[in-house]
Amino acid sequence: MLLKKIKKMAFVAMASLAVLPAAGQDLLANQAPIDRKMKAIDSIALQRLMENEIFETSATQLYMDWNNQFSAMSTALPDSFLINLRDFCMPTPSRVVTSNFGSRWGRQHKGLDIKVYIGDTIRAAFSGKVRIVKNEGARKGFGKYVVIRHNNGLETIYGHLSKWLVEENQEVRAGDPIALGGNTGRSFGSHLHFETRLCGVALNPAIMFDFKNQDVIADEWMFRRSTYNQESSLATRLRGTGGVYRGGDDLEANMGQSSTNTASRTSSNVRYHKVKKGETLSAIARKHRTSVSALCSLNGIKKTVTLRPGQILKYN
């Protein structure tokens, strides 16, 4: 009898020992989702901390303060500056560039015009912080616009919007919706006016962005004062409106220092015609006392081209 009790106790003890590891495994299994959540939280917090550090270091190299009054923060432009393009999102899926960067109608057009429709979603090109959300009023300037200062040192401007989706001093990530496309301000049809600025100086967005292929040109781009004009002209030829209109792109003019020779050349030798609805090449040629062949040669187009309202053509 005693022997049976001893065997029974030994069996219970062994069974208890066998159960303990299983219970421990259950405890670890239950703990695992919590650990994963904490790791995810830690990763997000670490990523946000890293982004803040990048913003504080890269942006403060170029900008001494934070001001919500002026769309362009003018500071000393470095001779060279490496711009990281890895963290990006196209501000719109539209592939149609309707107007290039550079001299247009005797003045500087400091961005690209991209065809969008009223209500289309406009997204932040890079991560950063919203500096300005403002309305310049009806038929004036950008109309409703947004300015974002980015971690890579750039500032981007989004103009002619119909509605804002962000507020000043709000942090945004690349791809976040910031506004809806529109036709506010000095605009003759719904589109997005998109600018990229470095130290307040407007740079040709076509240097960094390829709207036709919905991509950036590389992981990074080195701005150099000495080669910027040539790079900008090349970018316009490669990624502009396809030969219909090619503007000049004088960096000094963008910095507010006008070029007398450029202005004189633009005003005296080159003249433009803005296409109206229903106009044909023949009608435009007759109006300006030239030929269809001359128009095609000047603008790099064919006689069979379909003209778009608002399209800009050279006629001499």
Secondary structure, DSSP 4 states (H G I P E B T S, - for coil): -HHHHHHHHHHHHHHHHHHHHHHHHHHHHHHHHHHHHHHHHHHHHHHHHHHHHHIIIIIHHH-SS--SS-SS---PPPSEEEEE-SS---S-S---EEE-SEEETTEEE-SEEE---TT-EEE-SSSEEEEEEEE--TTSTTSEEEEEEETTS-EEEEEEEEEE---TT-EE-TT-EEEEE---SS-SSS-EEEEEEETTEEE-GGGTEETTTTEESSSEEEEETTTHHHHHHHHHHHHSSSSS------HHHHTT---HHHHHHHHHT--EEEPPTT--HHHHHHHTT--HHHHHHHHT--TTPPP-TT-EEE--
